[in-house]
């Protein structure tokens, strides 16, 4: 671990990525998508809004980051009013979202350094295990405990709420935040991936076709077919496109699960006393979370390892060329000396 206990990015850091208003617009779009999904299907697959806030906090300078967080807090409160959240959840949900993002950002600065280059496998692991997971678990325990007291949750429902909330929030942060950070730094490794633009597009189309085919049917558990195409993407393209590939799989699989299609409908659910009132689609989402977690833990680490390997190979080739050039110059100098003697 390295770094300092700093919440905001140092003012001397180079600005990159989308402007502050773009984060606010994307946060608003995520909230609207969540409200639509909850009203249409009675469930939300993941919660990407906090991932947008965390990316803004890690990427922007202090003044811009504070402005974005303040705007997102106000928009979150307004969205809770539109959604019809009762007190104290109206302000509690927005407050916990902001607190979760600030805690995750503070720990991420400490364990990942100021630059927080998620192309490095160790920093990605630190970010996931030491920053995102503790912040989400703390907010999940708080909201579940308060809801359990106010609504008299049974032990089974309390545990189910913690697991459901944690899965939804952790996956939202692990999918959205690295994607936005990698996109912001995409100029650093445009030519690092071996795949050309045409090959990258072809691999993304292949992944989309395979994922759509798997989740369009409910006859066989064929989710394993997605991983060969996903690994091909991870080995050939840049980490930015791998993050987009994970989002693509999440969108296709999430829509299919909410509409009652895909391999998750084959999940044999266990009847647990105290969970009779939980909708079937939410039970199925827990199985879908396991699949998404496997996708994230497979694609992103492989992509970071391959990116690090390509960087090492490039540096080794550069040093080899420099050594050969130095040897050539030494041989020429020796030849000149010999002719002089």
Phi and psi restraints in degrees (value plus and minus 20) as a CYANA .aco file:
   2 UNK   PHI    -172.8  -132.8
   2 UNK   PSI     153.8   193.8
   3 UNK   PHI      85.7   125.7
   3 UNK   PSI    -198.6  -158.6
   4 UNK   PHI    -146.3  -106.3
   4 UNK   PSI     143.4   183.4
   5 UNK   PHI     -97.8   -57.8
   5 UNK   PSI      68.8   108.8
   6 UNK   PHI    -152.7  -112.7
   6 UNK   PSI     113.0   153.0
   7 UNK   PHI    -107.5   -67.5
   7 UNK   PSI     -62.9   -22.9
   8 UNK   PHI    -122.2   -82.2
   8 UNK   PSI     138.4   178.4
   9 UNK   PHI     -89.4   -49.4
   9 UNK   PSI     123.9   163.9
  10 UNK   PHI     -85.5   -45.5
  10 UNK   PSI     122.1   162.1
  11 UNK   PHI     -83.6   -43.6
  11 UNK   PSI     -42.2    -2.2
  12 UNK   PHI     -99.8   -59.8
  12 UNK   PSI     -30.9     9.1
  13 UNK   PHI     -88.4   -48.4
  13 UNK   PSI     126.7   166.7
  14 UNK   PHI     -94.8   -54.8
  14 UNK   PSI     109.5   149.5
  15 UNK   PHI     -97.4   -57.4
  15 UNK   PSI     115.6   155.6
  16 UNK   PHI    -173.7  -133.7
  16 UNK   PSI     147.0   187.0
  17 UNK   PHI      70.0   110.0
  17 UNK   PSI    -193.3  -153.3
  18 UNK   PHI     -88.7   -48.7
  18 UNK   PSI     138.6   178.6
  19 UNK   PHI     -92.3   -52.3
  19 UNK   PSI     152.6   192.6
  20 UNK   PHI     -82.7   -42.7
  20 UNK   PSI     -60.1   -20.1
  21 UNK   PHI     -84.5   -44.5
  21 UNK   PSI     -48.4    -8.4
  22 UNK   PHI     -87.2   -47.2
  22 UNK   PSI     -57.2   -17.2
  23 UNK   PHI     -84.4   -44.4
  23 UNK   PSI     -61.4   -21.4
  24 UNK   PHI     -84.5   -44.5
  24 UNK   PSI     -62.4   -22.4
  25 UNK   PHI     -83.7   -43.7
  25 UNK   PSI     -62.0   -22.0
  26 UNK   PHI     -87.5   -47.5
  26 UNK   PSI     -57.8   -17.8
  27 UNK   PHI     -82.0   -42.0
  27 UNK   PSI     -64.0   -24.0
  28 UNK   PHI     -82.3   -42.3
  28 UNK   PSI     -62.1   -22.1
  29 UNK   PHI     -82.3   -42.3
  29 UNK   PSI     -59.2   -19.2
  30 UNK   PHI     -84.5   -44.5
  30 UNK   PSI     -60.6   -20.6
  31 UNK   PHI     -84.9   -44.9
  31 UNK   PSI     -64.0   -24.0
  32 UNK   PHI     -82.7   -42.7
  32 UNK   PSI     -59.2   -19.2
  33 UNK   PHI     -84.1   -44.1
  33 UNK   PSI     -59.7   -19.7
  34 UNK   PHI     -85.7   -45.7
  34 UNK   PSI     -61.8   -21.8
  35 UNK   PHI     -84.4   -44.4
  35 UNK   PSI     -62.9   -22.9
  36 UNK   PHI     -83.4   -43.4
  36 UNK   PSI     -62.4   -22.4
  37 UNK   PHI     -85.6   -45.6
  37 UNK   PSI     -60.6   -20.6
  38 UNK   PHI     -86.5   -46.5
  38 UNK   PSI     -59.2   -19.2
  39 UNK   PHI     -96.2   -56.2
  39 UNK   PSI     -51.5   -11.5
  40 UNK   PHI    -104.1   -64.1
  40 UNK   PSI     -65.3   -25.3
  41 UNK   PHI    -132.7   -92.7
  41 UNK   PSI     -28.0    12.0
  42 UNK   PHI      56.8    96.8
  42 UNK   PSI      -4.8    35.2
  43 UNK   PHI    -180.8  -140.8
  43 UNK   PSI     140.1   180.1
  44 UNK   PHI    -142.7  -102.7
  44 UNK   PSI     110.4   150.4
  45 UNK   PHI     -87.8   -47.8
  45 UNK   PSI     -83.4   -43.4
  46 UNK   PHI    -151.8  -111.8
  46 UNK   PSI     150.4   190.4
  47 UNK   PHI    -134.9   -94.9
  47 UNK   PSI      70.2   110.2
  48 UNK   PHI     -99.3   -59.3
  48 UNK   PSI     -33.1     6.9
  49 UNK   PHI     -81.6   -41.6
  49 UNK   PSI     -60.7   -20.7
  50 UNK   PHI     -86.4   -46.4
  50 UNK   PSI     -52.2   -12.2
  51 UNK   PHI     -83.2   -43.2
  51 UNK   PSI     -56.6   -16.6
  52 UNK   PHI     -86.5   -46.5
  52 UNK   PSI     -65.1   -25.1
  53 UNK   PHI     -81.4   -41.4
  53 UNK   PSI     -62.8   -22.8
  54 UNK   PHI     -85.5   -45.5
  54 UNK   PSI     -59.6   -19.6
  55 UNK   PHI     -82.9   -42.9
  55 UNK   PSI     -60.5   -20.5
  56 UNK   PHI     -84.0   -44.0
  56 UNK   PSI     -62.0   -22.0
  57 UNK   PHI     -83.0   -43.0
  57 UNK   PSI     -59.5   -19.5
  58 UNK   PHI    -100.3   -60.3
  58 UNK   PSI     -43.2    -3.2
  59 UNK   PHI    -120.5   -80.5
  59 UNK   PSI     -53.4   -13.4
  60 UNK   PHI    -111.0   -71.0
  60 UNK   PSI     140.7   180.7
  61 UNK   PHI     -95.9   -55.9
  61 UNK   PSI     151.1   191.1
  62 UNK   PHI     -73.4   -33.4
  62 UNK   PSI     -74.9   -34.9
  63 UNK   PHI     -82.0   -42.0
  63 UNK   PSI     -64.4   -24.4
  64 UNK   PHI     -88.0   -48.0
  64 UNK   PSI     -59.6   -19.6
  65 UNK   PHI     -84.1   -44.1
  65 UNK   PSI     -62.0   -22.0
  66 UNK   PHI     -83.5   -43.5
  66 UNK   PSI     -61.0   -21.0
  67 UNK   PHI     -83.4   -43.4
  67 UNK   PSI     -62.7   -22.7
  68 UNK   PHI     -85.7   -45.7
  68 UNK   PSI     -64.3   -24.3
  69 UNK   PHI     -83.9   -43.9
  69 UNK   PSI     -60.9   -20.9
  70 UNK   PHI     -84.5   -44.5
  70 UNK   PSI     -64.5   -24.5
  71 UNK   PHI     -83.3   -43.3
  71 UNK   PSI     -60.8   -20.8
  72 UNK   PHI     -86.2   -46.2
  72 UNK   PSI     -56.8   -16.8
  73 UNK   PHI     -83.1   -43.1
  73 UNK   PSI     -65.2   -25.2
  74 UNK   PHI     -83.7   -43.7
  74 UNK   PSI     -64.6   -24.6
  75 UNK   PHI     -84.1   -44.1
  75 UNK   PSI     -57.5   -17.5
  76 UNK   PHI     -83.8   -43.8
  76 UNK   PSI     -62.4   -22.4
  77 UNK   PHI     -83.4   -43.4
  77 UNK   PSI     -62.8   -22.8
  78 UNK   PHI     -83.7   -43.7
  78 UNK   PSI     -59.8   -19.8
  79 UNK   PHI     -84.1   -44.1
  79 UNK   PSI     -57.2   -17.2
  80 UNK   PHI     -85.0   -45.0
  80 UNK   PSI     -55.7   -15.7
  81 UNK   PHI     -86.3   -46.3
  81 UNK   PSI     -64.8   -24.8
  82 UNK   PHI     -82.8   -42.8
  82 UNK   PSI     -58.4   -18.4
  83 UNK   PHI     -92.7   -52.7
  83 UNK   PSI     -39.4     0.6
  84 UNK   PHI      66.4   106.4
  84 UNK   PSI       9.9    49.9
  85 UNK   PHI     -87.6   -47.6
  85 UNK   PSI     113.2   153.2
  86 UNK   PHI     -99.3   -59.3
  86 UNK   PSI     145.2   185.2
  87 UNK   PHI     -94.9   -54.9
  87 UNK   PSI     124.7   164.7
  88 UNK   PHI    -110.7   -70.7
  88 UNK   PSI     -12.1    27.9
  89 UNK   PHI     -86.7   -46.7
  89 UNK   PSI     -43.8    -3.8
  90 UNK   PHI     -78.2   -38.2
  90 UNK   PSI     -67.0   -27.0
  91 UNK   PHI    -115.1   -75.1
  91 UNK   PSI     -44.0    -4.0
  92 UNK   PHI     -87.4   -47.4
  92 UNK   PSI     -62.6   -22.6
  93 UNK   PHI     -82.1   -42.1
  93 UNK   PSI     -65.0   -25.0
  94 UNK   PHI     -85.8   -45.8
  94 UNK   PSI     -61.1   -21.1
  95 UNK   PHI     -85.0   -45.0
  95 UNK   PSI     -61.5   -21.5
  96 UNK   PHI     -88.2   -48.2
  96 UNK   PSI     -56.0   -16.0
  97 UNK   PHI     -80.1   -40.1
  97 UNK   PSI     -66.6   -26.6
  98 UNK   PHI     -86.6   -46.6
  98 UNK   PSI     -62.9   -22.9
  99 UNK   PHI     -83.7   -43.7
  99 UNK   PSI     -59.7   -19.7
 100 UNK   PHI     -81.4   -41.4
 100 UNK   PSI     -64.2   -24.2
 101 UNK   PHI     -85.1   -45.1
 101 UNK   PSI     -64.7   -24.7
 102 UNK   PHI     -84.7   -44.7
 102 UNK   PSI     -61.4   -21.4
 103 UNK   PHI     -85.9   -45.9
 103 UNK   PSI     -64.9   -24.9
 104 UNK   PHI     -82.8   -42.8
 104 UNK   PSI     -61.0   -21.0
 105 UNK   PHI     -85.8   -45.8
 105 UNK   PSI     -59.7   -19.7
 106 UNK   PHI     -83.6   -43.6
 106 UNK   PSI     -65.3   -25.3
 107 UNK   PHI     -88.6   -48.6
 107 UNK   PSI     -58.4   -18.4
 108 UNK   PHI     -82.1   -42.1
 108 UNK   PSI     -59.0   -19.0
 109 UNK   PHI     -81.8   -41.8
 109 UNK   PSI     -60.0   -20.0
 110 UNK   PHI     -90.0   -50.0
 110 UNK   PSI     -67.3   -27.3
 111 UNK   PHI    -108.7   -68.7
 111 UNK   PSI     -40.4    -0.4
 112 UNK   PHI    -130.9   -90.9
 112 UNK   PSI     -24.8    15.2
 113 UNK   PHI      64.8   104.8
 113 UNK   PSI     150.0   190.0
 114 UNK   PHI     -88.8   -48.8
 114 UNK   PSI     -55.2   -15.2
 115 UNK   PHI     -95.0   -55.0
 115 UNK   PSI     -54.8   -14.8
 116 UNK   PHI      31.2    71.2
 116 UNK   PSI      38.2    78.2
 117 UNK   PHI    -100.7   -60.7
 117 UNK   PSI      82.0   122.0
 118 UNK   PHI     -98.0   -58.0
 118 UNK   PSI     -16.1    23.9
 119 UNK   PHI     -94.2   -54.2
 119 UNK   PSI     -34.1     5.9
 120 UNK   PHI    -111.0   -71.0
 120 UNK   PSI     107.6   147.6
 121 UNK   PHI     -77.5   -37.5
 121 UNK   PSI     -60.9   -20.9
 122 UNK   PHI     -85.7   -45.7
 122 UNK   PSI     -61.2   -21.2
 123 UNK   PHI     -88.6   -48.6
 123 UNK   PSI     -54.8   -14.8
 124 UNK   PHI     -84.3   -44.3
 124 UNK   PSI     -61.3   -21.3
 125 UNK   PHI     -85.7   -45.7
 125 UNK   PSI     -63.7   -23.7
 126 UNK   PHI     -80.3   -40.3
 126 UNK   PSI     -63.0   -23.0
 127 UNK   PHI     -80.8   -40.8
 127 UNK   PSI     -63.9   -23.9
 128 UNK   PHI     -93.0   -53.0
 128 UNK   PSI     -67.0   -27.0
 129 UNK   PHI    -106.6   -66.6
 129 UNK   PSI     -55.7   -15.7
 130 UNK   PHI    -122.7   -82.7
 130 UNK   PSI     -37.3     2.7
 131 UNK   PHI    -130.9   -90.9
 131 UNK   PSI     -76.6   -36.6
 132 UNK   PHI     -90.6   -50.6
 132 UNK   PSI     -71.0   -31.0
 133 UNK   PHI     -81.8   -41.8
 133 UNK   PSI     -69.3   -29.3
 134 UNK   PHI     -82.1   -42.1
 134 UNK   PSI     -60.6   -20.6
 135 UNK   PHI     -83.6   -43.6
 135 UNK   PSI     -62.4   -22.4
 136 UNK   PHI     -90.1   -50.1
 136 UNK   PSI     -62.9   -22.9
 137 UNK   PHI     -81.8   -41.8
 137 UNK   PSI     -59.3   -19.3
 138 UNK   PHI     -83.6   -43.6
 138 UNK   PSI     -67.2   -27.2
 139 UNK   PHI     -87.1   -47.1
 139 UNK   PSI     -54.4   -14.4
 140 UNK   PHI     -85.8   -45.8
 140 UNK   PSI     -62.9   -22.9
 141 UNK   PHI     -85.4   -45.4
 141 UNK   PSI     -57.6   -17.6
 142 UNK   PHI     -86.1   -46.1
 142 UNK   PSI     -70.4   -30.4
 143 UNK   PHI     -87.8   -47.8
 143 UNK   PSI     -57.1   -17.1
 144 UNK   PHI     -89.8   -49.8
 144 UNK   PSI     -57.0   -17.0
 145 UNK   PHI     -87.2   -47.2
 145 UNK   PSI     -63.5   -23.5
 146 UNK   PHI     -85.6   -45.6
 146 UNK   PSI     -64.3   -24.3
 147 UNK   PHI     -84.8   -44.8
 147 UNK   PSI     -56.8   -16.8
 148 UNK   PHI     -84.0   -44.0
 148 UNK   PSI     -56.3   -16.3
 149 UNK   PHI     -93.2   -53.2
 149 UNK   PSI     -64.3   -24.3
 150 UNK   PHI     -92.1   -52.1
 150 UNK   PSI     -52.6   -12.6
 151 UNK   PHI    -135.6   -95.6
 151 UNK   PSI     -10.0    30.0
 152 UNK   PHI      35.7    75.7
 152 UNK   PSI      39.3    79.3
 153 UNK   PHI     -89.1   -49.1
 153 UNK   PSI     124.1   164.1
 154 UNK   PHI     -97.3   -57.3
 154 UNK   PSI     141.5   181.5
 155 UNK   PHI     -76.5   -36.5
 155 UNK   PSI     -58.8   -18.8
 156 UNK   PHI     -85.6   -45.6
 156 UNK   PSI     -62.7   -22.7
 157 UNK   PHI     -89.5   -49.5
 157 UNK   PSI     -54.9   -14.9
 158 UNK   PHI     -83.1   -43.1
 158 UNK   PSI     -67.7   -27.7
 159 UNK   PHI     -84.4   -44.4
 159 UNK   PSI     -60.4   -20.4
 160 UNK   PHI     -82.9   -42.9
 160 UNK   PSI     -60.3   -20.3
 161 UNK   PHI     -84.3   -44.3
 161 UNK   PSI     -62.0   -22.0
 162 UNK   PHI     -82.4   -42.4
 162 UNK   PSI     -65.4   -25.4
 163 UNK   PHI     -85.6   -45.6
 163 UNK   PSI     -63.9   -23.9
 164 UNK   PHI     -84.3   -44.3
 164 UNK   PSI     -67.6   -27.6
 165 UNK   PHI     -84.1   -44.1
 165 UNK   PSI     -62.9   -22.9
 166 UNK   PHI     -84.1   -44.1
 166 UNK   PSI     -64.2   -24.2
 167 UNK   PHI     -82.7   -42.7
 167 UNK   PSI     -63.6   -23.6
 168 UNK   PHI     -83.8   -43.8
 168 UNK   PSI     -61.9   -21.9
 169 UNK   PHI     -99.0   -59.0
 169 UNK   PSI     -62.2   -22.2
 170 UNK   PHI     -82.4   -42.4
 170 UNK   PSI     -65.8   -25.8
 171 UNK   PHI     -86.3   -46.3
 171 UNK   PSI     -55.7   -15.7
 172 UNK   PHI     -81.0   -41.0
 172 UNK   PSI     -62.2   -22.2
 173 UNK   PHI     -93.3   -53.3
 173 UNK   PSI     -59.7   -19.7
 174 UNK   PHI     -93.3   -53.3
 174 UNK   PSI     -44.3    -4.3
 175 UNK   PHI    -111.3   -71.3
 175 UNK   PSI     -65.3   -25.3
 176 UNK   PHI    -102.1   -62.1
 176 UNK   PSI     -67.8   -27.8
 177 UNK   PHI     -83.0   -43.0
 177 UNK   PSI     -70.5   -30.5
 178 UNK   PHI     -79.7   -39.7
 178 UNK   PSI     -55.6   -15.6
 179 UNK   PHI     -82.4   -42.4
 179 UNK   PSI     -66.1   -26.1
 180 UNK   PHI     -87.5   -47.5
 180 UNK   PSI     -58.3   -18.3
 181 UNK   PHI     -88.0   -48.0
 181 UNK   PSI     -59.4   -19.4
 182 UNK   PHI     -89.2   -49.2
 182 UNK   PSI     -58.7   -18.7
 183 UNK   PHI     -83.8   -43.8
 183 UNK   PSI     -58.2   -18.2
 184 UNK   PHI     -83.8   -43.8
 184 UNK   PSI     -49.3    -9.3
 185 UNK   PHI    -127.8   -87.8
 185 UNK   PSI       0.1    40.1
 186 UNK   PHI     -84.3   -44.3
 186 UNK   PSI     -43.8    -3.8
 187 UNK   PHI     -86.7   -46.7
 187 UNK   PSI     -37.0     3.0
 188 UNK   PHI     -99.8   -59.8
 188 UNK   PSI     -41.0    -1.0
 189 UNK   PHI    -158.0  -118.0
 189 UNK   PSI      23.0    63.0
 190 UNK   PHI     -85.6   -45.6
 190 UNK   PSI     -59.2   -19.2
 191 UNK   PHI    -121.6   -81.6
 191 UNK   PSI      -7.8    32.2
 192 UNK   PHI    -101.4   -61.4
 192 UNK   PSI     -49.6    -9.6
 193 UNK   PHI    -101.6   -61.6
 193 UNK   PSI     123.9   163.9
 194 UNK   PHI     -92.4   -52.4
 194 UNK   PSI     -41.9    -1.9
 195 UNK   PHI     -97.2   -57.2
 195 UNK   PSI     119.7   159.7
 196 UNK   PHI     -98.7   -58.7
 196 UNK   PSI     154.2   194.2
 197 UNK   PHI     -82.0   -42.0
 197 UNK   PSI     -59.6   -19.6
 198 UNK   PHI     -87.2   -47.2
 198 UNK   PSI     -61.4   -21.4
 199 UNK   PHI     -87.0   -47.0
 199 UNK   PSI     -59.3   -19.3
 200 UNK   PHI     -80.6   -40.6
 200 UNK   PSI     -65.3   -25.3
 201 UNK   PHI     -82.5   -42.5
 201 UNK   PSI     -61.5   -21.5
 202 UNK   PHI     -84.0   -44.0
 202 UNK   PSI     -60.4   -20.4
 203 UNK   PHI     -86.7   -46.7
 203 UNK   PSI     -58.5   -18.5
 204 UNK   PHI     -86.5   -46.5
 204 UNK   PSI     -59.7   -19.7
 205 UNK   PHI     -85.0   -45.0
 205 UNK   PSI     -60.5   -20.5
 206 UNK   PHI     -81.3   -41.3
 206 UNK   PSI     -65.1   -25.1
 207 UNK   PHI     -82.6   -42.6
 207 UNK   PSI     -60.2   -20.2
 208 UNK   PHI     -84.0   -44.0
 208 UNK   PSI     -62.0   -22.0
 209 UNK   PHI     -85.7   -45.7
 209 UNK   PSI     -64.8   -24.8
 210 UNK   PHI     -84.7   -44.7
 210 UNK   PSI     -65.4   -25.4
 211 UNK   PHI     -84.9   -44.9
 211 UNK   PSI     -62.1   -22.1
 212 UNK   PHI     -83.2   -43.2
 212 UNK   PSI     -61.8   -21.8
 213 UNK   PHI     -84.6   -44.6
 213 UNK   PSI     -58.5   -18.5
 214 UNK   PHI     -87.7   -47.7
 214 UNK   PSI     -63.3   -23.3
 215 UNK   PHI    -108.6   -68.6
 215 UNK   PSI     -24.9    15.1
 216 UNK   PHI    -102.7   -62.7
 216 UNK   PSI     -33.3     6.7
 217 UNK   PHI    -136.1   -96.1
 217 UNK   PSI     135.3   175.3
 218 UNK   PHI    -149.2  -109.2
 218 UNK   PSI       9.8    49.8
 219 UNK   PHI    -120.3   -80.3
 219 UNK   PSI     -49.9    -9.9
 220 UNK   PHI    -164.1  -124.1
 220 UNK   PSI     128.1   168.1
 221 UNK   PHI     -99.4   -59.4
 221 UNK   PSI      63.6   103.6
 222 UNK   PHI    -122.6   -82.6
 222 UNK   PSI       3.1    43.1
 223 UNK   PHI     -83.9   -43.9
 223 UNK   PSI     -43.1    -3.1
 224 UNK   PHI     -84.4   -44.4
 224 UNK   PSI     -40.2    -0.2
 225 UNK   PHI     -88.5   -48.5
 225 UNK   PSI     -40.6    -0.6
 226 UNK   PHI     -92.7   -52.7
 226 UNK   PSI     -52.4   -12.4
 227 UNK   PHI     -88.6   -48.6
 227 UNK   PSI     -57.6   -17.6
 228 UNK   PHI     -79.0   -39.0
 228 UNK   PSI     -63.9   -23.9
 229 UNK   PHI     -85.5   -45.5
 229 UNK   PSI     -58.0   -18.0
 230 UNK   PHI     -86.4   -46.4
 230 UNK   PSI     -60.2   -20.2
 231 UNK   PHI     -87.4   -47.4
 231 UNK   PSI     -56.2   -16.2
 232 UNK   PHI     -82.1   -42.1
 232 UNK   PSI     -61.1   -21.1
 233 UNK   PHI     -83.4   -43.4
 233 UNK   PSI     -65.0   -25.0
 234 UNK   PHI     -84.5   -44.5
 234 UNK   PSI     -53.4   -13.4
 235 UNK   PHI     -99.1   -59.1
 235 UNK   PSI     -47.7    -7.7
 236 UNK   PHI    -123.8   -83.8
 236 UNK   PSI     -49.6    -9.6
 237 UNK   PHI    -129.5   -89.5
 237 UNK   PSI     155.7   195.7
 238 UNK   PHI     -96.5   -56.5
 238 UNK   PSI     141.4   181.4
 239 UNK   PHI     -77.5   -37.5
 239 UNK   PSI     -49.9    -9.9
 240 UNK   PHI     -80.7   -40.7
 240 UNK   PSI     -65.9   -25.9
 241 UNK   PHI     -92.3   -52.3
 241 UNK   PSI     -49.3    -9.3
 242 UNK   PHI     -85.3   -45.3
 242 UNK   PSI     -61.0   -21.0
 243 UNK   PHI     -82.3   -42.3
 243 UNK   PSI     -60.0   -20.0
 244 UNK   PHI     -85.8   -45.8
 244 UNK   PSI     -55.3   -15.3
 245 UNK   PHI     -84.3   -44.3
 245 UNK   PSI     -59.7   -19.7
 246 UNK   PHI     -83.8   -43.8
 246 UNK   PSI     -61.6   -21.6
 247 UNK   PHI     -82.7   -42.7
 247 UNK   PSI     -60.6   -20.6
 248 UNK   PHI     -80.8   -40.8
 248 UNK   PSI     -66.2   -26.2
 249 UNK   PHI     -83.4   -43.4
 249 UNK   PSI     -59.3   -19.3
 250 UNK   PHI     -83.4   -43.4
 250 UNK   PSI     -64.7   -24.7
 251 UNK   PHI     -84.7   -44.7
 251 UNK   PSI     -68.9   -28.9
 252 UNK   PHI     -84.5   -44.5
 252 UNK   PSI     -67.5   -27.5
 253 UNK   PHI     -86.6   -46.6
 253 UNK   PSI     -58.0   -18.0
 254 UNK   PHI     -86.0   -46.0
 254 UNK   PSI     -64.1   -24.1
 255 UNK   PHI     -82.6   -42.6
 255 UNK   PSI     -62.7   -22.7
 256 UNK   PHI     -83.7   -43.7
 256 UNK   PSI     -61.1   -21.1
 257 UNK   PHI     -86.7   -46.7
 257 UNK   PSI     -61.7   -21.7
 258 UNK   PHI     -85.4   -45.4
 258 UNK   PSI     -52.9   -12.9
 259 UNK   PHI    -108.9   -68.9
 259 UNK   PSI     -15.7    24.3
 260 UNK   PHI      63.8   103.8
 260 UNK   PSI       6.3    46.3
 261 UNK   PHI    -140.8  -100.8
 261 UNK   PSI     146.8   186.8
 262 UNK   PHI      78.9   118.9
 262 UNK   PSI     150.8   190.8
 263 UNK   PHI     -83.2   -43.2
 263 UNK   PSI     -42.7    -2.7
 264 UNK   PHI     -85.9   -45.9
 264 UNK   PSI     -40.5    -0.5
 265 UNK   PHI     -90.8   -50.8
 265 UNK   PSI     -34.5     5.5
 266 UNK   PHI    -106.3   -66.3
 266 UNK   PSI     -22.8    17.2
 267 UNK   PHI     -84.8   -44.8
 267 UNK   PSI     108.2   148.2
 268 UNK   PHI    -104.7   -64.7
 268 UNK   PSI      89.3   129.3
 269 UNK   PHI    -105.9   -65.9
 269 UNK   PSI     120.0   160.0
 270 UNK   PHI    -112.9   -72.9
 270 UNK   PSI     111.6   151.6
 271 UNK   PHI     -94.9   -54.9
 271 UNK   PSI      89.9   129.9
 272 UNK   PHI    -128.7   -88.7
 272 UNK   PSI     104.8   144.8
 273 UNK   PHI     -79.1   -39.1
 273 UNK   PSI     113.3   153.3
 274 UNK   PHI      80.8   120.8
 274 UNK   PSI     -30.5     9.5
 275 UNK   PHI    -134.0   -94.0
 275 UNK   PSI      -0.3    39.7
 276 UNK   PHI     -84.5   -44.5
 276 UNK   PSI     -49.9    -9.9
 277 UNK   PHI    -103.8   -63.8
 277 UNK   PSI     -27.1    12.9
 278 UNK   PHI     -96.1   -56.1
 278 UNK   PSI     106.7   146.7
 279 UNK   PHI     -79.9   -39.9
 279 UNK   PSI     132.8   172.8
 280 UNK   PHI     -82.5   -42.5
 280 UNK   PSI     -57.6   -17.6
 281 UNK   PHI     -84.3   -44.3
 281 UNK   PSI     -52.9   -12.9
 282 UNK   PHI     -92.0   -52.0
 282 UNK   PSI     -57.4   -17.4
 283 UNK   PHI     -79.1   -39.1
 283 UNK   PSI     -63.3   -23.3
 284 UNK   PHI     -88.1   -48.1
 284 UNK   PSI     -50.5   -10.5
 285 UNK   PHI     -83.3   -43.3
 285 UNK   PSI     -52.2   -12.2
 286 UNK   PHI     -82.3   -42.3
 286 UNK   PSI     -58.7   -18.7
 287 UNK   PHI     -86.9   -46.9
 287 UNK   PSI     -57.9   -17.9
 288 UNK   PHI     -85.9   -45.9
 288 UNK   PSI     -53.7   -13.7
 289 UNK   PHI     -82.1   -42.1
 289 UNK   PSI     -58.1   -18.1
 290 UNK   PHI     -82.9   -42.9
 290 UNK   PSI     -60.7   -20.7
 291 UNK   PHI     -83.8   -43.8
 291 UNK   PSI     -66.4   -26.4
 292 UNK   PHI     -82.8   -42.8
 292 UNK   PSI     -58.8   -18.8
 293 UNK   PHI     -82.5   -42.5
 293 UNK   PSI     -60.2   -20.2
 294 UNK   PHI     -84.3   -44.3
 294 UNK   PSI     -58.4   -18.4
 295 UNK   PHI     -83.4   -43.4
 295 UNK   PSI     -67.3   -27.3
 296 UNK   PHI     -84.8   -44.8
 296 UNK   PSI     -65.2   -25.2
 297 UNK   PHI     -92.0   -52.0
 297 UNK   PSI     -33.5     6.5
 298 UNK   PHI    -116.2   -76.2
 298 UNK   PSI     -72.5   -32.5
 299 UNK   PHI     -92.0   -52.0
 299 UNK   PSI     -69.9   -29.9
 300 UNK   PHI     -86.1   -46.1
 300 UNK   PSI     -66.0   -26.0
 301 UNK   PHI     -82.5   -42.5
 301 UNK   PSI     -61.9   -21.9
 302 UNK   PHI     -81.3   -41.3
 302 UNK   PSI     -61.0   -21.0
 303 UNK   PHI     -84.1   -44.1
 303 UNK   PSI     -62.4   -22.4
 304 UNK   PHI     -87.5   -47.5
 304 UNK   PSI     -58.4   -18.4
 305 UNK   PHI     -84.1   -44.1
 305 UNK   PSI     -64.7   -24.7
 306 UNK   PHI     -84.7   -44.7
 306 UNK   PSI     -58.4   -18.4
 307 UNK   PHI     -84.4   -44.4
 307 UNK   PSI     -62.6   -22.6
 308 UNK   PHI     -85.3   -45.3
 308 UNK   PSI     -58.9   -18.9
 309 UNK   PHI     -84.8   -44.8
 309 UNK   PSI     -64.0   -24.0
 310 UNK   PHI     -83.4   -43.4
 310 UNK   PSI     -55.8   -15.8
 311 UNK   PHI     -84.9   -44.9
 311 UNK   PSI     -61.5   -21.5
 312 UNK   PHI     -84.7   -44.7
 312 UNK   PSI     -61.9   -21.9
 313 UNK   PHI     -83.0   -43.0
 313 UNK   PSI     -61.9   -21.9
 314 UNK   PHI     -83.6   -43.6
 314 UNK   PSI     -62.7   -22.7
 315 UNK   PHI     -86.0   -46.0
 315 UNK   PSI     -59.2   -19.2
 316 UNK   PHI     -84.3   -44.3
 316 UNK   PSI     -61.9   -21.9
 317 UNK   PHI     -84.4   -44.4
 317 UNK   PSI     -59.7   -19.7
 318 UNK   PHI     -84.2   -44.2
 318 UNK   PSI     -61.8   -21.8
 319 UNK   PHI     -88.3   -48.3
 319 UNK   PSI     -56.1   -16.1
 320 UNK   PHI     -83.9   -43.9
 320 UNK   PSI     -63.7   -23.7
 321 UNK   PHI     -83.7   -43.7
 321 UNK   PSI     -59.3   -19.3
 322 UNK   PHI     -85.3   -45.3
 322 UNK   PSI     -60.3   -20.3
 323 UNK   PHI     -86.5   -46.5
 323 UNK   PSI     -60.4   -20.4
 324 UNK   PHI     -84.3   -44.3
 324 UNK   PSI     -59.6   -19.6
 325 UNK   PHI     -85.7   -45.7
 325 UNK   PSI     -61.1   -21.1
 326 UNK   PHI     -84.8   -44.8
 326 UNK   PSI     -58.3   -18.3
 327 UNK   PHI     -85.6   -45.6
 327 UNK   PSI     -60.4   -20.4
 328 UNK   PHI     -82.2   -42.2
 328 UNK   PSI     -63.4   -23.4
 329 UNK   PHI     -84.1   -44.1
 329 UNK   PSI     -58.4   -18.4
 330 UNK   PHI     -85.9   -45.9
 330 UNK   PSI     -60.0   -20.0
 331 UNK   PHI     -86.1   -46.1
 331 UNK   PSI     -59.5   -19.5
 332 UNK   PHI     -84.3   -44.3
 332 UNK   PSI     -61.8   -21.8
 333 UNK   PHI     -84.3   -44.3
 333 UNK   PSI     -58.7   -18.7
 334 UNK   PHI     -86.3   -46.3
 334 UNK   PSI     -57.9   -17.9
 335 UNK   PHI     -85.8   -45.8
 335 UNK   PSI     -61.2   -21.2
 336 UNK   PHI     -82.0   -42.0
 336 UNK   PSI     -61.1   -21.1
 337 UNK   PHI     -84.0   -44.0
 337 UNK   PSI     -60.3   -20.3
 338 UNK   PHI     -85.1   -45.1
 338 UNK   PSI     -63.1   -23.1
 339 UNK   PHI     -83.1   -43.1
 339 UNK   PSI     -56.4   -16.4
 340 UNK   PHI     -85.6   -45.6
 340 UNK   PSI     -64.0   -24.0
